[in-house]
Amino acid sequence: MDGSGSQGTWINYPEGPVMATIAFDVYGTLIDTDGMVSQLHEWVGSRAETFSKTWRNKQLEYSFRRGLMRQYENFAVCTRQALEYCCAEYDVSLSSEQKDILLQSYRGLPAFADVEESLVALKAEGHLLFAFSNGSAEAVEEVLQTNGLRQCFEDVVSCDVLKTFKPNPDVYHYFMREAGEAKDAWLVSGNPFDVIGAVSAGMKSAWVKRSDRVVFDPWGIEPTLTVAALSELCEKLDINKPKRTYE
């Protein structure tokens, strides 16, 4: 093997470079799903943070339930229905226009502060980066473009193609096929269910634990590594060190 391939893991010489394929979850990992709290403060007051967290939790719950029931609707529908739930749960009367503003804003949520620099550094080292999301390809493309991140990625891989959601093992196998049957495939995610799903499907995984208060699910399936921020990935992924050679 001469190391000239464009996909997967390759090593030229014992001291040569190692390239890994890295799938980045988008919402909750690169993109801050609490990015609308300031807007929510105007309309729901002191309950804005709680409203935002419930919205996110219900969005994920609806995706899980739809996946299990095989009653697929895309992630945007889960997001809208979760918003409707929150309005009922907190007895908040938002107009149709206000709901539309929130849903449109979801497509332009901000990235976490460490994201751009970390992605640029990983890409500069030769690693293949992919955005991998429950969201539709169109929605993911838009939020990445809005944050100036799209150029960091080889491609966007959306579960929408399979009409199901993470953590269905089929979506991780689909990613690995789309990424060229990469042998050194990583998932980077801030969501424990996603990390567990990836590891169970045969990928390596880095859990981004952005808060000390977040608990990893005690299933006996652990992340390959844990980082407090994306900026730690370059050193902790340990994918720059040679692992084997080909002659």
C-alpha positions in Angstrom: 0.0 0.0 0.0 1.5 3.4 -1.0 -0.7 5.6 1.2 -2.1 7.5 -1.7 -5.8 6.6 -1.2 -8.2 9.3 -0.3 -10.3 7.4 2.3 -9.8 5.6 5.6 -6.6 5.0 7.5 -3.1 5.0 5.9 0.5 4.9 7.0 3.5 5.3 4.7 6.4 4.6 7.0 6.9 3.9 10.7 7.3 7.6 11.3 4.7 8.6 8.7 1.2 10.2 9.1 -1.9 8.4 10.1 -5.3 9.6 8.8 -8.6 8.9 10.5 -12.2 9.3 9.4 -14.1 11.3 11.9 -17.9 11.7 12.0 -19.0 14.8 14.0 -22.5 14.8 15.4 -24.0 18.2 14.7 -26.7 19.3 17.2 -25.4 19.3 20.8 -21.8 18.7 19.7 -20.8 21.4 17.1 -24.0 23.4 17.4 -25.4 24.8 20.7 -29.0 23.7 20.9 -29.5 26.2 23.8 -28.6 29.0 21.4 -32.1 30.4 21.4 -32.4 31.0 25.1 -32.0 34.8 24.7 -34.9 34.8 22.3 -37.0 32.6 24.5 -36.4 35.0 27.5 -38.3 37.6 25.6 -41.4 35.4 25.3 -41.3 33.0 28.3 -39.3 34.9 30.8 -37.4 33.1 33.6 -38.5 29.7 32.2 -36.4 30.1 29.0 -33.6 27.8 30.0 -35.9 25.0 31.2 -38.1 25.5 28.1 -35.1 25.1 25.9 -33.8 22.0 27.6 -37.3 20.4 27.5 -37.6 21.3 23.8 -34.3 19.5 23.1 -35.2 16.5 25.2 -38.6 16.1 23.6 -37.1 16.5 20.1 -34.8 13.5 20.8 -37.5 11.5 22.5 -39.8 11.9 19.5 -37.0 10.8 17.2 -36.4 7.7 19.3 -40.1 6.8 19.5 -40.6 7.3 15.8 -37.6 5.1 15.1 -38.9 2.3 17.3 -42.4 2.6 15.9 -41.2 2.9 12.3 -43.4 6.0 11.9 -40.8 8.2 10.3 -41.0 11.9 10.0 -37.9 14.0 9.5 -36.1 15.8 12.3 -37.7 19.1 11.5 -41.1 17.5 12.3 -39.8 16.2 15.6 -38.5 19.7 16.4 -41.8 21.4 15.6 -43.9 18.8 17.6 -41.5 19.1 20.5 -42.0 22.9 20.5 -45.8 22.4 20.5 -45.4 20.1 23.5 -43.3 22.7 25.4 -45.9 25.4 24.8 -48.6 23.1 26.3 -46.4 21.9 29.2 -45.4 25.4 30.3 -48.8 26.9 29.4 -47.1 29.4 27.0 -49.2 31.0 24.2 -46.9 31.6 21.3 -48.3 32.9 18.1 -47.8 31.1 14.8 -45.4 33.8 13.8 -43.4 33.4 17.0 -43.2 29.6 16.5 -42.1 30.1 12.9 -39.3 32.5 14.1 -38.1 29.9 16.6 -38.1 27.1 14.1 -36.4 29.2 11.5 -33.8 30.2 14.1 -33.1 26.5 14.8 -31.6 26.4 11.3 -29.2 29.1 12.3 -28.2 28.1 15.8 -24.7 29.1 16.8 -21.7 26.9 17.0 -19.8 26.4 20.3 -16.9 28.7 20.7 -14.2 26.0 20.3 -15.6 24.4 17.1 -14.1 26.3 14.2 -10.5 26.3 15.5 -10.6 22.6 16.4 -12.1 21.5 13.1 -9.5 23.6 11.1 -6.7 22.0 13.1 -7.9 18.4 12.6 -8.4 19.0 8.9 -5.0 20.6 8.5 -3.5 17.4 9.9 -5.1 15.4 7.1 -8.0 13.8 8.8 -11.3 13.3 6.9 -14.1 15.1 8.7 -17.8 14.4 8.1 -20.9 16.0 9.6 -23.2 13.2 10.7 -26.7 14.0 11.8 -30.3 13.1 12.4 -31.1 16.4 10.7 -31.8 16.5 7.0 -28.9 17.2 4.7 -30.4 20.5 3.7 -30.8 21.7 7.3 -27.3 20.6 8.3 -25.8 22.3 5.2 -27.6 25.5 6.2 -26.5 25.5 9.8 -22.9 24.7 8.9 -22.8 27.4 6.2 -24.3 30.0 8.6 -21.5 29.3 11.1 -18.7 29.2 8.4 -17.9 25.5 9.0 -19.0 23.8 5.8 -15.6 23.9 4.3 -14.1 21.8 7.1 -16.1 18.7 6.0 -15.7 16.3 3.2 -19.5 15.7 3.2 -22.7 15.8 5.2 -24.1 12.3 6.0 -27.8 12.4 7.1 -29.8 9.7 8.7 -32.8 11.0 6.7 -31.7 8.9 3.8 -32.5 5.8 5.8 -35.8 7.2 7.2 -34.7 6.4 10.7 -32.6 8.0 13.5 -29.6 7.5 15.7 -28.9 5.2 17.6 -30.2 2.7 15.1 -27.1 0.6 14.2 -28.1 0.9 10.6 -27.2 4.6 10.5 -23.6 4.0 11.8 -23.1 1.2 9.3 -24.4 3.6 6.6 -22.0 6.3 7.7 -19.0 3.9 7.4 -20.1 2.9 3.9 -20.5 6.5 2.8 -17.1 7.3 4.3 -15.4 4.6 2.1 -15.5 1.6 4.5 -13.0 3.4 6.8 -11.2 1.1 9.2 -10.3 3.8 11.6 -13.7 5.5 11.9 -14.5 7.7 14.9 -17.7 9.4 16.1 -17.4 12.6 18.1 -20.5 13.4 20.0 -21.8 15.3 23.0 -24.7 12.9 23.3 -24.2 9.7 25.3 -26.8 7.8 23.4 -25.0 8.5 20.2 -21.6 7.5 21.6 -23.1 4.2 22.8 -24.8 3.6 19.5 -21.5 4.2 17.6 -19.4 1.9 19.8 -22.0 -0.8 19.6 -21.9 -0.6 15.8 -18.1 -1.0 15.8 -16.8 2.6 15.7 -14.5 4.3 18.0 -16.0 7.2 19.8 -15.1 10.4 21.7 -17.6 11.8 24.1 -17.5 15.6 24.4 -18.5 16.2 28.1 -19.0 20.0 28.1 -20.4 20.1 31.6 -19.4 18.3 34.8 -23.1 17.8 35.6 -23.7 15.5 32.6 -23.8 11.8 33.4 -22.9 9.1 30.9 -25.4 6.3 30.7 -24.3 3.3 32.9 -24.8 0.6 30.3 -21.3 -0.8 30.5 -20.5 0.5 27.1 -17.9 3.3 27.4 -16.5 5.9 25.0 -13.1 5.3 23.6 -12.1 8.6 25.1 -13.7 11.6 26.9 -12.9 15.2 26.3 -14.2 18.4 28.0 -13.9 20.4 24.7 -13.2 19.8 21.1 -9.9 21.5 21.5 -8.6 18.4 23.3 -9.2 16.1 20.3 -6.0 16.6 18.5 -3.9 15.3 21.3 -6.3 12.8 22.9 -7.5 11.0 19.8 -4.0 9.7 19.5 -4.4 9.2 15.8 -1.2 10.9 14.7 1.0 8.1 16.0 1.9 5.3 13.7 0.1 2.0 14.4 1.3 -0.4 11.7 3.2 -0.3 8.5 2.7 -1.7 5.0 5.5 -2.8 2.7 
